[in-house]
Amino acid sequence: MGKLAIIGGTGVYSPEILADVQVVAVETPYGEPVTLRVGTYGSHEVVFLPRHGQKHILPPHKVNYRANMAALKKAGVGKIFATAAVGSLNEEMKPGHLAFLDQFIDFTRGREGTFYDGGEAGVAHIDLTHPYCSQLRDLLIKAAGERRIPHHPGAVYVCTEGPRFETGAEIKMFKAWGADLVGMTNVPEVVLARELGICYSTIALVTNFAAGISPAPLTHEEVLDVVAKNIGHVRTVLMESMQLLSPDTHCSCQGARPFA
């Protein structure tokens, strides 16, 4: 199965989650070394990756997604639980609720979104009919249900470039496309994970209603406030899911291979 990784911000990582923690820097071909926290949770070896850097200094469009994912692969990670703060386009998905993504729409621009960019890397294509690992998502759903945490078992996520929030017209368009949530970080992370044959699932924490749905202008402080009040639910679901995860679990994500 390999190690288990958690991707998130400083609010997600808490000292009580991992034991015997070591900080390691992993070299990759994609820029600066990636700093990881490696420890244990029960029987699992767990790697924590702060997506935006150790001091949360990288905006979404400048995160080195390829370096991050290559570092996790090099560290022996086989499964990933990612976290994301999101705005809601779906009135049933309210601030404070959790949602477990099952589809995405990519509205980013200019990000390095593949390891197969020609030259020595070659050209290849990966199937993303079902981009998120259903087995990991089932664990998240079960964990949230057992703890009676408000959640939604599936959601369509639109990833925008950021760092600005979306316009009202954009949100209206995304909603017409069938999107439920909007954020800035999940793509290309999920794509790169599939290219590497790593299982990947996401816990999305709804922090606000999106532009044109919210009755007031959006602020970053609003997002931080909701995260602070509800991050305990995210950590609870993560810890419960890790307890439910069997070391023998195997799924098709791990056997995924790109088509040349």
C-alpha positions as CSV (number, residue, x, y, z in Angstrom):
1,M,0.0,0.0,0.0
2,G,2.9,2.4,0.7
3,K,2.8,5.3,3.0
4,L,-0.3,7.5,3.5
5,A,0.0,11.3,2.9
6,I,-2.1,14.2,4.1
7,I,-2.0,17.4,2.1
8,G,-3.2,20.6,3.6
9,G,-2.4,23.8,5.4
10,T,-1.1,24.5,8.9
11,G,-4.6,24.3,10.3
12,V,-4.9,20.7,9.2
13,Y,-1.7,19.5,10.8
14,S,-1.8,19.1,14.5
15,P,1.0,17.6,16.7
16,E,-1.4,14.9,18.1
17,I,-2.1,13.4,14.7
18,L,1.4,12.0,14.2
19,A,4.0,10.4,16.5
20,D,7.8,10.1,16.0
21,V,7.8,13.0,13.6
22,Q,10.8,13.7,11.4
23,V,11.2,16.7,9.0
24,V,12.8,15.7,5.7
25,A,13.6,17.6,2.6
26,V,13.1,15.6,-0.6
27,E,14.9,16.5,-3.9
28,T,13.0,16.3,-7.2
29,P,13.7,17.4,-10.8
30,Y,11.1,20.2,-10.5
31,G,12.8,22.9,-8.4
32,E,13.4,23.5,-4.7
33,P,13.4,20.6,-2.3
34,V,10.0,19.8,-0.8
35,T,9.8,19.7,3.0
36,L,7.7,16.9,4.5
37,R,6.8,15.8,8.0
38,V,7.0,12.0,8.3
39,G,5.6,10.1,11.3
40,T,3.2,7.4,12.4
41,Y,-0.4,7.1,13.2
42,G,-1.4,3.8,14.6
43,S,0.0,1.2,12.2
44,H,0.3,3.7,9.3
45,E,3.4,5.6,8.1
46,V,2.1,9.0,7.4
47,V,3.6,12.0,5.5
48,F,2.3,15.5,5.9
49,L,2.8,18.0,3.1
50,P,1.9,21.7,3.6
51,R,0.7,22.5,0.1
52,H,1.5,26.2,0.3
53,G,4.9,25.8,1.9
54,Q,6.0,25.7,5.5
55,K,4.9,29.2,6.3
56,H,1.9,29.3,3.9
57,I,3.8,31.8,1.6
58,L,2.7,30.4,-1.8
59,P,-0.5,31.5,-3.5
60,P,-2.5,28.7,-5.3
61,H,-1.2,29.6,-8.8
62,K,2.4,29.5,-7.7
63,V,2.4,26.1,-5.8
64,N,4.9,23.7,-7.3
65,Y,2.4,20.9,-7.7
66,R,4.8,18.7,-9.7
67,A,7.5,18.9,-7.1
68,N,5.1,18.2,-4.3
69,M,3.6,15.1,-5.9
70,A,7.0,13.8,-7.1
71,A,8.3,14.2,-3.6
72,L,5.4,12.2,-2.2
73,K,6.0,9.5,-4.7
74,K,9.8,9.4,-3.9
75,A,8.9,9.2,-0.2
76,G,7.0,6.0,-0.9
77,V,3.4,7.4,-0.7
78,G,0.7,5.2,-2.2
79,K,-2.5,7.0,-0.9
80,I,-3.4,10.6,-0.3
81,F,-6.0,12.4,1.7
82,A,-6.0,16.0,0.5
83,T,-7.9,18.9,2.1
84,A,-9.3,22.0,0.5
85,A,-11.2,25.1,1.6
86,V,-14.0,25.8,-0.9
87,G,-16.8,28.1,-1.8
88,S,-20.3,26.7,-2.4
89,L,-22.5,27.1,-5.4
90,N,-25.0,24.6,-4.0
91,E,-27.3,26.0,-1.4
92,E,-27.5,22.5,0.3
93,M,-23.7,22.6,0.9
94,K,-23.5,25.2,3.6
95,P,-20.5,26.8,5.4
96,G,-19.1,24.4,7.9
97,H,-20.2,21.3,5.9
98,L,-17.7,18.8,4.5
99,A,-17.9,17.4,1.0
100,F,-16.0,14.5,-0.6
101,L,-15.2,15.3,-4.2
102,D,-15.9,12.9,-7.0
103,Q,-15.5,15.1,-10.1
104,F,-13.7,18.3,-11.1
105,I,-13.8,21.0,-13.8
106,D,-10.5,22.6,-14.6
107,F,-10.6,26.4,-15.1
108,T,-7.0,27.0,-14.4
109,R,-4.5,28.7,-16.7
110,G,-0.7,28.2,-17.1
111,R,-0.1,25.6,-14.4
112,E,2.3,22.8,-15.0
113,G,-0.3,20.0,-15.1
114,T,1.5,16.9,-16.2
115,F,4.7,15.0,-15.9
116,Y,4.4,14.1,-19.6
117,D,5.3,17.4,-21.2
118,G,7.3,16.1,-24.2
119,G,11.1,15.8,-24.6
120,E,12.7,13.2,-22.4
121,A,9.5,12.8,-20.4
122,G,7.6,11.8,-23.5
123,V,3.9,12.4,-24.4
124,A,1.2,10.3,-22.7
125,H,-2.5,10.5,-21.7
126,I,-4.2,9.3,-18.5
127,D,-7.8,8.3,-18.1
128,L,-9.7,10.5,-15.6
129,T,-13.3,9.3,-16.0
130,H,-13.3,8.9,-12.2
131,P,-10.5,11.2,-11.0
132,Y,-10.9,10.6,-7.3
133,C,-10.3,7.3,-5.5
134,S,-13.7,5.8,-4.6
135,Q,-12.3,3.5,-1.9
136,L,-10.7,6.4,0.0
137,R,-13.8,8.5,-0.5
138,D,-16.0,5.7,1.0
139,L,-13.8,5.7,4.1
140,L,-14.2,9.5,4.5
141,I,-18.0,9.1,4.1
142,K,-18.1,6.4,6.7
143,A,-16.0,8.3,9.1
144,A,-18.1,11.5,8.8
145,G,-21.3,9.5,9.2
146,E,-20.2,7.7,12.3
147,R,-19.2,11.0,13.9
148,R,-22.4,12.7,12.7
149,I,-20.5,15.5,11.0
150,P,-22.6,17.3,8.3
151,H,-21.2,16.1,5.0
152,H,-22.0,15.4,1.3
153,P,-20.8,12.1,-0.2
154,G,-20.1,13.6,-3.7
155,A,-19.5,17.0,-5.2
156,V,-18.3,18.5,-8.5
157,Y,-15.4,20.9,-7.9
158,V,-14.4,23.8,-10.2
159,C,-10.7,24.7,-9.9
160,T,-10.0,28.4,-10.7
161,E,-6.6,30.0,-11.1
162,G,-6.8,32.5,-8.2
163,P,-5.6,34.2,-6.2
164,R,-8.7,36.4,-6.7
165,F,-12.2,35.2,-5.9
166,E,-14.5,34.5,-8.8
167,T,-16.9,37.0,-10.4
168,G,-20.7,36.6,-10.0
169,A,-20.9,35.9,-13.7
170,E,-18.3,33.1,-13.5
171,I,-20.1,31.5,-10.6
172,K,-23.4,31.6,-12.5
173,M,-21.7,29.9,-15.4
174,F,-20.1,27.2,-13.2
175,K,-23.4,26.5,-11.5
176,A,-25.0,26.1,-15.0
177,W,-22.3,23.6,-15.7
178,G,-23.4,21.5,-12.8
179,A,-20.6,22.5,-10.3
180,D,-21.2,22.4,-6.6
181,L,-18.0,23.9,-5.2
182,V,-15.2,26.2,-6.2
183,G,-11.6,26.3,-5.1
184,M,-8.1,27.0,-6.3
185,T,-5.8,24.1,-5.4
186,N,-7.1,20.6,-6.3
187,V,-6.0,20.7,-9.9
188,P,-3.5,19.7,-11.1
189,E,-2.8,17.8,-7.8
190,V,-5.4,15.1,-8.5
191,V,-4.2,14.7,-12.1
192,L,-0.5,14.3,-11.1
193,A,-1.4,11.8,-8.5
194,R,-3.2,9.6,-11.1
195,E,-0.2,9.9,-13.4
196,L,2.0,8.5,-10.6
197,G,-0.5,5.7,-9.7
198,I,-1.3,7.2,-6.3
199,C,-4.8,7.0,-4.8
200,Y,-6.1,10.4,-4.1
201,S,-9.2,11.7,-2.4
202,T,-10.2,15.1,-1.1
203,I,-12.0,16.5,2.0
204,A,-13.5,19.8,1.1
205,L,-14.5,22.2,3.9
206,V,-17.2,24.7,2.8
207,T,-16.1,28.1,4.1
208,N,-18.6,30.4,2.3
209,F,-21.2,30.7,-0.4
210,A,-19.7,31.9,-3.7
211,A,-20.0,35.3,-5.3
212,G,-23.5,36.2,-6.3
213,I,-24.9,33.6,-3.9
214,S,-23.5,35.0,-0.8
215,P,-25.5,38.1,0.4
216,A,-22.3,40.0,1.2
217,P,-18.9,40.6,-0.5
218,L,-16.4,37.8,0.1
219,T,-13.4,38.3,2.4
220,H,-10.4,36.1,3.2
221,E,-11.0,36.7,6.9
222,E,-14.4,35.0,6.5
223,V,-12.7,32.0,5.0
224,L,-10.2,31.8,7.8
225,D,-12.8,32.2,10.5
226,V,-14.9,29.3,9.2
227,V,-11.8,27.1,8.8
228,A,-10.8,27.8,12.4
229,K,-14.2,26.9,13.7
230,N,-14.5,23.6,11.7
231,I,-11.0,22.3,11.2
232,G,-11.5,19.9,14.1
233,H,-14.1,18.1,12.0
234,V,-11.6,17.7,9.2
235,R,-9.0,16.3,11.5
236,T,-11.5,14.0,13.1
237,V,-12.5,12.6,9.7
238,L,-8.9,12.2,8.7
239,M,-8.0,10.3,11.9
240,E,-11.1,8.1,11.7
241,S,-10.4,7.3,8.1
242,M,-6.9,6.3,8.8
243,Q,-8.1,3.9,11.5
244,L,-10.5,2.4,9.0
245,L,-7.9,2.0,6.3
246,S,-6.6,-1.5,5.8
247,P,-2.9,-2.0,4.9
248,D,-4.0,-4.5,2.3
249,T,-6.3,-2.1,0.5
250,H,-5.6,-2.0,-3.3
251,C,-7.6,-0.3,-6.1
252,S,-7.4,0.5,-9.7
253,C,-5.8,4.0,-9.1
254,Q,-2.5,2.3,-8.1
255,G,-2.5,0.3,-11.4
256,A,-3.3,3.3,-13.6
257,R,-1.0,3.8,-16.5
258,P,-0.9,6.6,-19.1
259,F,-1.5,5.9,-22.8
260,A,1.4,6.9,-25.1
